[in-house]
Amino acid sequence: MSAASALPPSKRARQLGREAEDGVRASFLERFFAKYEFTCKHMLSCSDSQAWTMREVLEVADAEGKELWENASLGYTESLGDPILLQAIWERYRDQAQRNLGLRRDLPSAGLSCSVLAERYNEQDRVKLTTCVPVEGIYVSMLQLLDRGDFVICGPPAYQALYEIARSKGCTILEWRPRYDEERHFWSFQVCDLQALLKEHFSGEQSLKMLVVNSPHNPTGACFSQAELDSVSDLLADLPQQEPPILFSDEMYSDILASRPSNVAKQNSIVLSGLSKPWGMPGLRLGWLLFENAAHFEKVTAFRDYTTLCLPPQSEILSLIALRNSQHFLDRNRAIAQKNYKTLQAFLLRNPKWFCALNQHEHNSSINEFAGVTLFARLKTPLGGVEGEPPAYLQSMPNFVEHLAQKYSICLVCSDFFEFQDFPAVRFGIGRSNFAEALSCLEDALRSMSS
């Protein structure tokens, strides 16, 4: 184990939030994308996969899907989502929900109460489901379920929304940080670190309100196996508090893994997922939330009356077609990511003045089919190996990525946008088919910058 990864969890855990400014801060990442996502020619940090066209989606529609599309109106839709769409989502989770319910220690007569879940979504009441815009699912859940003074654990570096709403409400945020292996160069979350964090802070009168997990993790690509997710939920169940914590599980990237580990139906779990990331359909703005706790479901869905209220019928129909043809849409994008991962590894090895190697596929021996959409690559210092007084664009990571965007039309996201300061890093998004071409342009730019 490397020196960095051997640090005790208490030294790596940080408390954030109460001392910070009031209100929701602007998203550092999204403000950068607002400037460059649609103006730069070469996108290297996208978190989605290769997008499909509407024509390509409609080509694989079954008879019912085609009829729904041809007769779609521009009227309102049901606030929770079209029942046919809810059924298609439920079918992707039913077996995992049954499996996770069967492991629950808090349910009496588990064999009787959990052995069977209805085939039809509207015939079961163990899991509640609503559609949503994905980031709306984060926003409304945390707005409605968290209060000032609550303790929340998150896993930074992270997508800002996963902790920003809690921070803005005056919650105390504790960090369960992934370890970076200095020798093999990969990121991993260790359940023992969470266990130590819980013991340190929640063995007495303090209570944990929410644990936020994100797997596969953005930006590092670290994944939890199903066994690790089970261990996490067991730790939460064992906490000496009257009300178990909310387990908010961001699984937006989970379909990049064929095994798709999930926290669905775990005690007090809320699972967020959707079609934006591995599916390559972010323009649909179609996500969903699955609630184990009916009271949480009611609080969140009631507030949605003040946000999106409902989703466009065209988005719902195209999503239904996608879900009914999941293998078709996911296989291509998994293959693209796997190919681009090898391309990225070779690029990093060719540029040792700039980058450390990256072997993220080694981070979890329980996951045989590792694939990621986002990866977090470490840069060496001084940047580019430039000694002495470097030019201004090599004096900080924000300066570096601004220079790439403005001079070379390359959009690359840096670690500062994730509020990560341990060492310089950049997020690579490897889900798009033109990744190798964009990476080649970056290589030319780096050669020019360090000459």
Order of alpha helices (4+ residues) and beta strands (2+ residues): alpha-beta-alpha-beta-alpha-alpha-alpha-alpha-beta-alpha-beta-alpha-beta-beta-beta-alpha-beta-alpha-beta-beta-beta-alpha-alpha-alpha-beta-alpha-beta-beta-beta-alpha
